[in-house]
Amino acid sequence: MRGLGGLFRCLRPSRPFRWSKRRILISAGLTLLLVAAGVLLWRMARRGEDAVWARIQRSGVWRVGMDPSFPPFEGLDGQGQPVGYDVDLARAIAARWGVAVSFEGIGFDGLVAALWAHRADSVISALPLDPRLTRDVAYSIPYFDAGLLLVVAEGRADIAGPDDLAGRRLAVEWGSEGDVQGRALRGHLEGLTLLTFALPQDALAAVVAGQADAALADAVTVRQFQGEHGGLHAVGPPLVSVPYVIAVPRQAPQLLAAVNEALVALREDGTLARLEERWFGQEEQL
């Protein structure tokens, strides 16, 4: 309202004010303008419209914030251009909308703030859902779960879940979430032996080598190991879920709905599975 106040001050004469037909028309026009703006905002709110989605449709450009330092989800190629799972995901969504993507390089800690500052329309950057921020940003449905997986050697069928680990050897990275969950399992599974390693890749290698019966590791590490070496498969759902989501401003309900619709369609037509296969395979490792 400060700008409108300035406009009204411009209409105020230095000498005693005397209403003229012209000034009455100007005043009436400004009043109608304010009323019309209020009605428009009310109608937009009722229909769930938002300025962010309107700008994307008008400009034909979707600005996506990303920290290109977490391959294979996002990185830079030899020419300094963003590449990776999230890059292809953003382009697949934009293609469904008929718009282009502009990738905005932003440090991970500043991604959410970039939404508040209108530097980006959305964030796609291997972003875990953080319930503490749900009052500040809106999250899409998950497109990848980077949670803790129980893995065994390929072809092994006698371990289908954590309850089958009694009397087994479980490999984990020391001090990791896998270590925490492994210790909890050992507390109620008789004969479970915990083998700790310096790196999660070492724990997975121990399973392939037959030194451990199973391992606990995050899904990103597991998929990378499978792409590079093979010999493993995950059993059961994640013991701890870490969903990766797309973040949009809270005041962008149409954009959020469009993102969710696109993710559902891309999952149903196999695009998400193909992206995972591509970017966690040997030929596309960054």
Long-range contacts (C-beta under 8 A, 24 or more apart in sequence): 4-30, 4-34, 48-253, 48-254, 48-257, 49-253, 49-254, 50-249, 50-251, 50-252, 50-253, 50-254, 50-255, 51-251, 51-252, 52-121, 52-248, 52-249, 52-251, 52-252, 52-255, 53-252, 53-254, 53-255, 53-258, 55-121, 56-97, 56-99, 56-121, 56-255, 57-99, 60-98, 60-99, 60-100, 61-99, 61-100, 61-101, 61-102, 62-90, 62-93, 62-94, 62-97, 62-99, 62-100, 62-101, 62-102, 62-121, 62-122, 63-102, 63-104, 63-119, 63-120, 63-121, 63-122, 64-90, 64-101, 64-102, 64-103, 64-104, 64-120, 64-121, 64-122, 64-123, 64-124, 65-104, 65-106, 65-111, 65-114, 65-115, 65-119, 65-120, 65-122, 65-123, 65-124, 65-125, 66-90, 66-103, 66-104, 66-105, 66-106, 66-111, 66-123, 66-124, 66-125, 67-105, 67-106, 67-107, 67-108, 67-111, 67-125, 68-103, 68-105, 69-108, 70-108, 70-125, 70-126, 71-285, 71-286, 72-224, 72-279, 72-280, 72-284, 72-285, 72-286, 73-125, 73-126, 73-244, 73-279, 74-125, 74-126, 75-286, 83-286, 84-279, 84-286, 85-144, 85-275, 85-276, 85-278, 85-279, 86-124, 86-125, 86-126, 88-275, 88-278, 88-279, 89-124, 89-143, 89-266, 89-272, 89-275, 90-124, 92-262, 92-266, 92-271, 92-275, 93-259, 93-262, 93-263, 93-266, 96-262, 96-265, 96-266, 97-258, 97-262, 111-247, 112-136, 112-137, 112-247, 115-247, 115-248, 115-249, 116-249, 121-248, 121-249, 121-252, 121-255, 122-246, 122-247, 122-248, 122-255, 122-259, 123-246, 123-247, 123-248, 124-246, 126-244, 127-244, 127-245, 127-246, 127-247, 128-242, 128-243, 128-244, 128-245, 129-243, 129-244, 129-245, 135-250, 136-250, 137-247, 137-248, 137-249, 137-250, 138-247, 138-248, 138-249, 138-250, 138-252, 138-253, 138-256, 139-245, 139-246, 139-247, 140-245, 140-246, 140-247, 140-248, 140-256, 140-259, 140-260, 140-263, 141-245, 141-260, 141-263, 141-264, 142-243, 142-244, 142-245, 143-244, 143-245, 143-246, 143-263, 143-266, 143-267, 143-272, 144-219, 144-243, 144-244, 144-272, 144-276, 145-219, 145-238, 145-241, 145-242, 145-243, 145-244, 146-218, 146-219, 146-220, 146-242, 146-243, 146-244, 147-218, 147-219, 147-238, 147-239, 147-240, 147-241, 147-242, 147-243, 148-177, 148-178, 148-181, 148-216, 148-217, 148-218, 148-219, 148-238, 148-239, 148-240, 148-242, 149-216, 149-217, 149-218, 149-219, 149-222, 149-234, 149-238, 149-239, 150-214, 150-215, 150-216, 150-234, 150-235, 150-236, 150-239, 151-204, 151-207, 151-214, 151-215, 151-216, 151-217, 151-222, 151-232, 151-233, 151-234, 151-235, 152-207, 152-213, 152-214, 152-232, 152-233, 152-235, 153-207, 153-208, 153-210, 153-231, 153-232, 154-230, 154-231, 154-232, 154-233, 159-213, 159-214, 159-235, 160-235, 160-236, 161-235, 161-236, 162-189, 162-236, 162-239, 163-189, 165-189, 165-192, 165-213, 165-214, 166-190, 166-191, 166-192, 167-191, 167-192, 168-192, 168-193, 168-213, 168-214, 169-193, 169-195, 169-211, 169-212, 169-213, 169-214, 170-194, 170-195, 170-212, 170-213, 170-214, 170-215, 170-216, 171-195, 171-196, 171-197, 171-202, 171-203, 171-204, 171-206, 171-207, 171-211, 171-212, 171-214, 171-215, 171-216, 172-196, 172-197, 172-203, 172-215, 172-216, 172-217, 173-197, 173-198, 173-199, 173-200, 173-202, 173-203, 173-217, 174-198, 176-200, 176-217, 177-216, 177-218, 177-240, 178-203, 178-215, 178-216, 178-217, 178-218, 179-216, 181-216, 181-239, 181-240, 182-216, 201-225, 204-232, 205-229, 207-231, 207-232, 208-232, 218-242, 223-276, 223-280, 224-280, 224-285, 226-280, 227-280, 227-281, 227-282, 227-285, 228-282, 228-285
